Amino acid sequence: MAASAAARSSVGLSLRISRVIPDCSTCPLYRLNSCVNGNAGLSRGGSLDRFRVLNRHLQTTPGLYHSEEGNSNAEDPDDVVNVVYIDRAGRRIPIKAKVGDNAMYLAHRHGIELEGACEASLACSTCQVYVDAEHFDKLPEPVEREDDMLDMAPMLQENSRLGCQIILTRELEGIEMTLPKVTRNFYVDGHVPEPH
């Protein structure tokens, strides 16, 4: 389980943003209330003493994405999740996956034709799958954007979900995901994503 916790860890990024703004208390326009946003009346040849530096520190910690590379230890039996994809021809394709894998990227890695035209940005419904009844209620509720995309999916069913939003957990052991017979790609140029 330590490997799972490590897979969910975040990578930190720190940025320092500096901006020179006028020191309005020394500006004659400020005293006359003629200054708009403190930026009017700035001259090129003026002294830098009339300006002050405003420093802002921005700290971001984006989570690791569960995509092409494995995110957990495949050797640890607690991290293995057995998944079955049922393709458009009805063939069952069993796959040993890892806790933390994304169902759409997992399909791409194994050559299963689950499209994913928007590359998991929640802008299409081409990665729609039908989740078996036993596992459907074990998935977290879809976010509003996923529901919006599913509303536009052809052949929508009550057990439809977007594969890009399914992150595998131990509770999903044995999940079966069936690909619909058709998808609707909203890309004008017919873009089909390639695994990175």
BAFI-3210 file (N, C-alpha, C; in Angstrom, 3 decimals, decimal comma, padded with zeros to 6 digits):
// residues 196
n [1|2|3|4|5|6|7|8|9|10|11|12|13|14|15|16|17|18|19|20|21|22|23|24|25|26|27|28|29|30|31|32|33|34|35|36|37|38|39|40|41|42|43|44|45|46|47|48|49|50|51|52|53|54|55|56|57|58|59|60|61|62|63|64|65|66|67|68|69|70|71|72|73|74|75|76|77|78|79|80|81|82|83|84|85|86|87|88|89|90|91|92|93|94|95|96|97|98|99|100|101|102|103|104|105|106|107|108|109|110|111|112|113|114|115|116|117|118|119|120|121|122|123|124|125|126|127|128|129|130|131|132|133|134|135|136|137|138|139|140|141|142|143|144|145|146|147|148|149|150|151|152|153|154|155|156|157|158|159|160|161|162|163|164|165|166|167|168|169|170|171|172|173|174|175|176|177|178|179|180|181|182|183|184|185|186|187|188|189|190|191|192|193|194|195|196]
n.u [000,807|002,107|003,269|001,054|000,336|002,555|002,199|000,117|001,212|002,267|003,859|005,835|005,849|007,349|006,957|008,212|006,916|007,488|006,666|006,809|005,423|003,906|004,721|002,246|001,895|003,755|003,114|001,970|-000,491|-001,957|-002,576|-004,354|-006,476|-006,567|-005,455|-005,626|-006,020|-003,515|-001,598|-001,452|000,195|002,840|006,201|008,893|011,507|011,722|012,662|013,637|013,208|010,707|009,151|008,029|008,753|006,677|006,312|005,248|004,543|003,954|002,637|002,305|000,948|000,640|-001,130|000,058|-000,585|-002,547|-001,530|000,069|002,435|003,183|001,873|002,163|003,504|003,876|004,641|003,740|001,154|-001,067|-001,436|-002,316|-004,867|-007,364|-008,728|-011,311|-011,804|-014,343|-014,472|-015,654|-016,352|-017,149|-015,245|-013,534|-011,102|-008,749|-006,849|-004,048|-003,879|-002,829|-003,270|-004,455|-004,152|-005,390|-008,341|-008,765|-006,182|-004,935|-006,260|-005,343|-002,584|-002,660|-003,578|-006,329|-009,225|-010,247|-011,245|-010,862|-010,596|-010,202|-008,149|-008,442|-009,446|-012,001|-013,677|-015,012|-016,866|-015,795|-014,470|-016,280|-017,579|-019,329|-020,027|-019,914|-022,676|-022,072|-019,838|-020,402|-021,659|-019,571|-017,901|-016,833|-019,160|-019,999|-018,454|-019,881|-019,087|-018,388|-020,888|-022,167|-020,774|-021,386|-024,101|-024,091|-023,233|-023,435|-025,689|-026,119|-026,241|-027,608|-025,484|-023,268|-020,047|-017,240|-014,226|-011,835|-012,174|-012,200|-010,452|-008,482|-009,033|-008,555|-011,073|-012,280|-011,586|-011,764|-013,472|-015,571|-015,529|-017,345|-017,039|-018,855|-020,773|-020,512|-018,960|-018,942|-017,063|-016,047|-014,044|-013,026|-011,017|-010,736|-009,046|-007,184|-006,062|-002,709|-001,006|001,295]
n.v [-001,201|001,134|001,830|002,629|004,925|006,483|006,795|008,542|010,848|014,289|016,572|019,297|022,780|025,828|029,270|032,540|035,614|038,778|042,213|045,448|048,233|051,464|053,777|055,110|057,069|059,017|060,185|062,910|062,912|061,129|062,477|064,295|062,704|061,707|059,521|056,419|053,212|053,432|053,743|055,848|058,625|057,754|058,113|057,645|058,457|058,806|058,559|055,504|055,381|056,130|053,969|050,816|047,415|044,717|041,667|038,392|035,151|032,087|028,998|025,824|022,543|020,210|017,151|013,851|012,489|009,714|008,006|007,052|005,783|003,301|003,555|002,346|-000,372|-003,173|-005,645|-006,047|-007,811|-006,563|-004,355|-005,106|-005,188|-006,911|-006,520|-006,499|-005,875|-005,508|-005,684|-004,029|-006,102|-008,002|-009,538|-010,691|-009,160|-009,752|-008,023|-007,376|-004,922|-001,974|-000,584|002,679|003,105|004,639|003,963|004,547|005,204|002,825|001,062|002,132|001,534|-001,198|-001,656|-001,544|-000,373|002,165|005,285|008,239|011,058|013,699|013,443|012,968|015,375|015,991|016,859|015,518|012,553|010,201|008,147|006,629|003,993|000,966|000,018|-002,933|-004,123|-004,995|-003,529|-000,899|000,758|001,025|002,891|006,326|009,081|010,691|013,754|017,007|017,909|015,511|014,261|016,061|015,601|012,912|013,143|013,872|011,627|009,007|006,233|006,069|004,627|003,557|002,636|003,906|005,385|007,642|006,482|007,797|008,901|006,912|005,640|003,066|001,023|-001,119|-002,072|-002,302|-004,698|-007,130|-005,725|-005,144|-003,648|-002,539|-001,663|000,759|000,343|002,464|005,740|009,310|011,691|014,884|016,412|018,381|017,839|015,111|014,020|011,511|010,317|009,380|007,016|008,329]
n.w [000,000|000,456|-001,914|-003,364|-001,986|-002,544|-005,256|-005,350|-004,468|-004,591|-006,863|-006,252|-007,162|-007,297|-007,785|-008,254|-008,508|-009,684|-009,779|-010,985|-009,621|-009,545|-006,942|-005,533|-003,597|-004,004|-006,360|-008,266|-009,576|-008,117|-005,814|-006,849|-007,467|-010,048|-011,022|-012,615|-011,622|-010,542|-012,547|-014,330|-015,875|-015,944|-016,640|-018,968|-018,432|-015,707|-012,214|-010,695|-008,049|-007,439|-007,717|-006,511|-005,682|-006,002|-004,577|-005,145|-004,080|-005,480|-004,961|-006,190|-006,375|-008,342|-008,811|-009,573|-012,757|-013,692|-016,022|-018,962|-017,931|-015,462|-012,163|-009,770|-007,816|-009,678|-008,910|-006,374|-004,972|-003,863|-005,386|-007,869|-010,262|-011,825|-014,966|-017,416|-020,739|-023,137|-026,451|-029,504|-031,170|-029,456|-028,214|-025,343|-023,449|-021,255|-018,773|-016,759|-014,515|-012,678|-009,410|-009,452|-012,158|-015,147|-016,845|-019,589|-020,638|-020,051|-021,767|-024,209|-024,024|-024,336|-026,849|-027,320|-028,879|-027,718|-028,032|-027,045|-027,855|-026,878|-025,167|-022,364|-021,290|-020,643|-022,761|-024,700|-025,657|-026,481|-025,205|-023,931|-021,949|-021,067|-017,898|-015,948|-013,957|-011,352|-010,595|-011,134|-009,167|-007,427|-008,366|-008,074|-007,890|-010,977|-012,059|-012,780|-015,350|-016,607|-016,696|-018,432|-020,840|-021,237|-021,751|-024,396|-025,659|-028,056|-028,054|-025,287|-022,057|-018,872|-017,388|-018,380|-018,494|-018,624|-019,803|-019,310|-016,862|-015,038|-012,487|-011,465|-008,608|-005,731|-005,086|-007,514|-008,640|-011,107|-012,779|-015,593|-018,701|-021,343|-024,720|-026,566|-029,618|-031,430|-031,645|-031,169|-032,610|-031,949|-033,004|-035,684|-037,513|-037,476|-035,584|-034,036|-031,065|-030,170|-028,142|-025,790]
ca.u [000,000|002,989|003,459|-000,137|000,419|003,576|001,646|-000,796|001,927|002,282|005,122|005,691|006,415|007,303|007,241|008,255|006,467|007,788|006,047|007,105|004,229|004,255|004,443|001,250|001,938|004,647|002,627|001,097|-001,835|-002,648|-003,115|-005,471|-007,448|-006,623|-004,732|-006,480|-005,305|-002,145|-000,675|-001,453|001,254|004,158|007,105|010,012|012,782|011,604|013,516|013,094|012,905|009,268|008,483|008,352|008,619|005,695|006,681|004,221|005,016|002,885|002,994|001,353|001,331|-000,233|-001,036|000,544|-001,648|-002,524|-001,624|000,774|003,391|002,617|001,966|002,321|004,387|003,154|005,054|002,970|-000,179|-002,114|-001,580|-002,782|-006,316|-007,715|-009,721|-011,701|-012,426|-015,090|-014,378|-016,858|-016,683|-017,597|-014,123|-013,134|-009,660|-008,347|-005,612|-003,598|-003,599|-002,308|-004,036|-004,085|-004,172|-006,541|-008,901|-008,590|-004,777|-004,654|-006,742|-004,416|-001,326|-002,863|-004,087|-007,796|-009,678|-011,026|-010,683|-010,329|-010,141|-009,786|-007,024|-008,841|-009,692|-013,448|-014,219|-015,682|-017,407|-015,331|-013,940|-017,415|-017,634|-020,422|-019,440|-020,792|-023,525|-021,426|-018,822|-020,843|-021,909|-018,318|-017,215|-017,297|-020,148|-019,360|-018,522|-020,859|-018,561|-018,506|-022,313|-022,464|-020,223|-022,167|-025,384|-023,910|-022,705|-024,402|-025,957|-025,959|-026,964|-027,542|-024,189|-022,215|-019,077|-016,108|-013,063|-010,771|-012,479|-012,168|-009,137|-008,634|-008,768|-008,700|-012,501|-012,715|-011,058|-012,677|-014,377|-015,724|-015,917|-017,717|-016,985|-020,071|-020,576|-020,130|-018,646|-019,086|-015,873|-016,367|-012,917|-013,289|-009,971|-010,681|-007,911|-007,209|-004,861|-001,755|-000,394|002,575]
ca.v [000,000|002,297|002,208|003,361|006,260|007,208|007,113|009,659|012,011|015,419|017,192|020,711|023,755|027,162|030,373|033,859|036,597|040,149|043,191|046,813|049,080|052,806|054,129|056,155|058,134|060,081|060,630|064,092|062,594|060,412|063,497|064,957|061,649|061,536|058,293|055,263|051,981|053,728|053,609|057,015|059,593|057,139|058,606|056,748|058,932|059,068|057,844|054,244|055,529|056,349|052,695|049,781|046,068|043,879|040,258|037,396|033,775|031,199|027,600|024,877|021,139|019,381|015,723|013,051|011,924|008,264|007,877|006,001|005,035|002,676|004,411|001,578|-001,522|-004,294|-006,869|-006,150|-008,338|-005,631|-003,305|-005,671|-005,188|-007,591|-005,765|-007,122|-005,019|-006,237|-004,779|-003,867|-007,395|-008,895|-010,296|-010,353|-008,939|-009,588|-007,274|-007,137|-003,497|-001,568|000,413|004,025|003,232|005,254|002,944|004,901|005,046|001,394|000,510|002,571|000,780|-002,588|-001,721|-001,617|000,806|003,121|006,443|009,297|012,126|014,919|013,066|013,032|016,739|016,099|017,681|014,644|011,333|009,082|007,064|006,064|002,543|000,466|-000,670|-004,003|-003,732|-005,303|-002,538|000,460|001,526|001,184|004,063|007,599|009,786|011,518|015,208|017,605|017,954|014,167|014,087|016,861|014,899|011,682|013,520|013,963|010,359|008,148|004,938|006,237|003,692|003,942|002,245|004,561|006,269|007,961|005,699|008,682|009,293|005,719|005,351|001,738|000,801|-002,532|-002,389|-002,535|-005,993|-007,882|-004,837|-005,379|-002,441|-002,852|-000,515|000,894|000,034|003,682|006,944|010,557|012,499|016,271|017,079|018,621|017,278|013,653|013,714|010,294|010,432|008,289|006,927|009,059]
ca.w [000,000|000,442|-003,320|-003,771|-001,405|-003,303|-006,577|-005,212|-003,958|-005,510|-007,211|-005,949|-008,080|-006,699|-008,691|-007,643|-009,490|-009,273|-010,653|-010,567|-009,660|-009,082|-005,559|-005,770|-002,600|-004,481|-007,666|-008,148|-010,045|-007,045|-004,902|-007,530|-007,772|-011,495|-011,351|-012,850|-011,261|-010,144|-013,660|-015,213|-015,671|-015,849|-017,681|-019,230|-017,905|-014,285|-011,283|-010,204|-006,632|-007,302|-007,908|-005,536|-006,232|-005,311|-004,728|-004,855|-004,142|-005,910|-004,701|-006,754|-006,200|-009,178|-008,568|-010,693|-013,554|-013,855|-017,471|-019,687|-017,124|-014,278|-011,001|-008,554|-007,944|-010,268|-008,237|-005,142|-005,300|-003,426|-006,393|-009,133|-010,474|-013,067|-015,722|-018,675|-021,748|-024,166|-027,598|-030,327|-031,779|-028,396|-027,649|-023,981|-023,387|-019,851|-018,578|-015,381|-014,362|-011,376|-008,683|-009,884|-013,615|-015,788|-017,733|-020,989|-021,006|-019,978|-023,037|-025,260|-023,899|-024,729|-028,218|-027,366|-029,619|-026,942|-028,721|-026,196|-028,757|-026,172|-024,317|-020,950|-020,834|-020,466|-023,843|-025,666|-025,038|-027,298|-024,365|-023,199|-021,753|-020,242|-016,750|-015,471|-012,833|-010,081|-010,273|-011,455|-007,944|-006,691|-008,929|-007,509|-008,705|-012,015|-011,887|-013,681|-016,727|-017,182|-017,019|-019,628|-022,008|-021,428|-022,354|-025,848|-026,170|-028,744|-027,429|-023,847|-021,201|-017,459|-016,837|-019,161|-017,847|-019,473|-019,402|-018,822|-015,487|-014,188|-011,916|-010,876|-007,184|-005,352|-005,088|-008,898|-009,079|-011,967|-013,513|-017,033|-019,418|-022,723|-025,621|-027,376|-031,042|-032,149|-030,873|-031,937|-032,424|-032,256|-033,654|-037,096|-038,341|-037,353|-034,718|-033,236|-030,243|-030,099|-026,813|-025,715]
c.u [000,852|003,217|002,261|-000,104|001,442|003,051|000,730|-000,104|001,983|003,699|004,941|006,384|006,268|007,689|007,317|007,936|006,758|007,171|006,403|005,830|004,617|003,921|003,522|001,319|002,848|004,178|001,708|-000,328|-002,650|-003,306|-004,300|-006,593|-007,624|-005,985|-005,724|-005,651|-003,848|-001,152|-000,625|-000,268|002,637|005,022|008,291|011,282|012,786|012,518|012,839|012,779|011,405|008,472|008,874|008,109|007,652|006,047|005,500|004,848|003,825|003,355|001,912|001,865|000,394|-000,035|-000,484|-000,649|-001,463|-002,650|-000,760|001,704|002,699|002,839|002,148|003,174|003,619|003,489|004,251|001,558|-001,315|-002,367|-002,093|-004,310|-006,565|-008,902|-010,045|-012,366|-013,165|-015,167|-015,661|-017,299|-017,157|-016,491|-013,786|-011,607|-009,283|-006,983|-005,317|-003,169|-003,068|-003,266|-003,533|-004,057|-005,474|-007,046|-008,704|-007,140|-004,352|-005,086|-005,801|-003,131|-001,455|-003,545|-005,591|-008,306|-010,684|-010,468|-010,085|-009,796|-009,634|-008,642|-007,283|-009,070|-011,184|-014,077|-014,887|-016,243|-016,912|-014,715|-015,044|-017,299|-018,881|-019,792|-020,429|-021,482|-022,857|-020,455|-019,281|-021,029|-020,662|-017,499|-017,699|-018,312|-019,443|-019,483|-019,468|-020,377|-018,630|-019,956|-022,688|-021,966|-020,995|-023,530|-025,297|-023,442|-023,790|-024,529|-025,718|-026,810|-026,822|-026,193|-023,010|-021,348|-017,989|-014,886|-011,951|-010,981|-012,493|-010,729|-009,294|-008,217|-008,921|-010,169|-013,019|-012,125|-012,123|-013,645|-014,392|-016,242|-016,139|-017,676|-018,283|-019,755|-020,124|-019,736|-018,864|-017,900|-016,183|-015,219|-013,193|-012,271|-009,859|-009,524|-008,144|-005,927|-004,005|-001,230|000,981|003,693]
c.v [001,268|002,775|003,005|004,782|007,098|007,623|008,320|010,919|013,091|015,904|018,684|021,591|025,113|028,181|031,657|034,861|037,976|041,090|044,572|047,610|050,455|052,956|055,340|057,296|059,276|060,672|061,835|063,813|061,868|061,412|064,229|063,984|061,458|060,233|057,141|054,010|052,234|053,717|054,841|057,911|058,984|057,674|057,677|057,184|059,140|058,199|056,562|054,306|055,689|055,066|051,743|048,425|045,278|042,425|039,371|036,028|032,886|029,772|026,710|023,466|020,281|017,907|015,002|012,482|010,427|007,988|006,750|005,160|004,456|003,543|003,640|000,361|-002,728|-005,602|-007,098|-006,641|-007,428|-004,543|-003,817|-005,679|-005,863|-006,876|-006,539|-006,061|-005,929|-005,301|-004,789|-005,164|-008,398|-009,752|-009,782|-010,268|-008,719|-008,912|-007,193|-005,683|-003,237|-000,596|001,789|004,200|003,873|004,272|003,274|004,701|003,579|000,707|000,887|001,752|-000,643|-002,730|-001,880|-000,308|001,646|004,487|007,504|010,477|013,361|014,663|013,377|014,446|017,007|017,039|016,829|013,438|010,087|007,946|006,435|004,541|002,219|-000,374|-001,723|-003,589|-003,941|-004,209|-001,095|001,308|001,716|002,363|005,322|008,247|010,622|012,998|015,764|017,620|016,578|013,887|014,841|016,157|013,612|011,979|013,595|012,651|009,589|006,831|004,968|005,213|004,155|003,622|002,833|005,430|006,585|007,232|006,554|009,097|008,105|005,455|004,053|001,708|-000,690|-002,962|-002,708|-003,820|-006,727|-007,025|-005,208|-004,106|-002,793|-001,580|-000,436|000,642|001,244|004,763|008,144|011,434|013,917|017,028|017,193|017,894|015,759|013,185|012,412|010,299|009,183|008,212|007,576|008,116]
c.w [000,000|-000,987|-003,819|-003,239|-002,155|-004,661|-006,508|-004,701|-005,023|-005,749|-007,005|-006,966|-007,430|-007,751|-007,883|-008,728|-008,923|-010,278|-010,104|-010,707|-009,129|-007,599|-005,613|-004,767|-003,038|-005,806|-007,501|-008,632|-008,980|-006,099|-005,512|-007,873|-009,275|-011,937|-011,514|-012,600|-010,925|-011,289|-014,564|-014,897|-015,542|-016,972|-017,790|-018,528|-016,409|-013,446|-010,827|-008,722|-006,408|-007,495|-006,794|-006,181|-005,365|-005,590|-004,342|-004,982|-004,454|-005,712|-005,297|-006,524|-007,027|-008,859|-009,784|-011,440|-013,701|-015,341|-017,967|-018,820|-015,912|-013,058|-009,711|-008,840|-008,452|-009,579|-006,957|-005,471|-004,854|-004,450|-007,731|-009,159|-011,818|-013,699|-016,984|-019,547|-022,714|-025,362|-028,419|-031,006|-030,731|-027,789|-026,265|-023,940|-021,919|-019,752|-017,086|-015,300|-012,958|-010,721|-009,112|-011,381|-014,076|-016,844|-019,211|-021,433|-020,952|-021,274|-024,180|-025,227|-024,401|-026,092|-028,343|-027,950|-028,840|-027,305|-027,796|-026,976|-028,027|-025,200|-022,847|-020,429|-020,614|-021,495|-024,918|-024,923|-025,761|-026,492|-023,519|-023,120|-020,949|-019,143|-016,255|-014,173|-011,483|-009,643|-010,473|-010,198|-007,097|-007,212|-008,227|-008,451|-009,766|-011,673|-012,952|-015,137|-017,386|-017,565|-018,286|-020,891|-022,278|-022,058|-023,870|-026,478|-026,922|-027,983|-025,912|-023,106|-019,755|-016,834|-017,629|-018,257|-018,860|-018,933|-018,839|-017,378|-014,522|-013,773|-011,127|-009,410|-006,915|-005,408|-006,490|-009,476|-009,889|-012,764|-014,996|-017,671|-020,876|-023,552|-026,414|-028,848|-031,840|-031,157|-031,778|-031,603|-032,860|-032,898|-035,148|-037,961|-038,218|-036,503|-033,941|-032,403|-030,287|-028,676|-026,827|-025,392]
res [m|a|a|s|a|a|a|r|s|s|v|g|l|s|l|r|i|s|r|v|i|p|d|c|s|t|c|p|l|y|r|l|n|s|c|v|n|g|n|a|g|l|s|r|g|g|s|l|d|r|f|r|v|l|n|r|h|l|q|t|t|p|g|l|y|h|s|e|e|g|n|s|n|a|e|d|p|d|d|v|v|n|v|v|y|i|d|r|a|g|r|r|i|p|i|k|a|k|v|g|d|n|a|m|y|l|a|h|r|h|g|i|e|l|e|g|a|c|e|a|s|l|a|c|s|t|c|q|v|y|v|d|a|e|h|f|d|k|l|p|e|p|v|e|r|e|d|d|m|l|d|m|a|p|m|l|q|e|n|s|r|l|g|c|q|i|i|l|t|r|e|l|e|g|i|e|m|t|l|p|k|v|t|r|n|f|y|v|d|g|h|v|p|e|p|h]
***
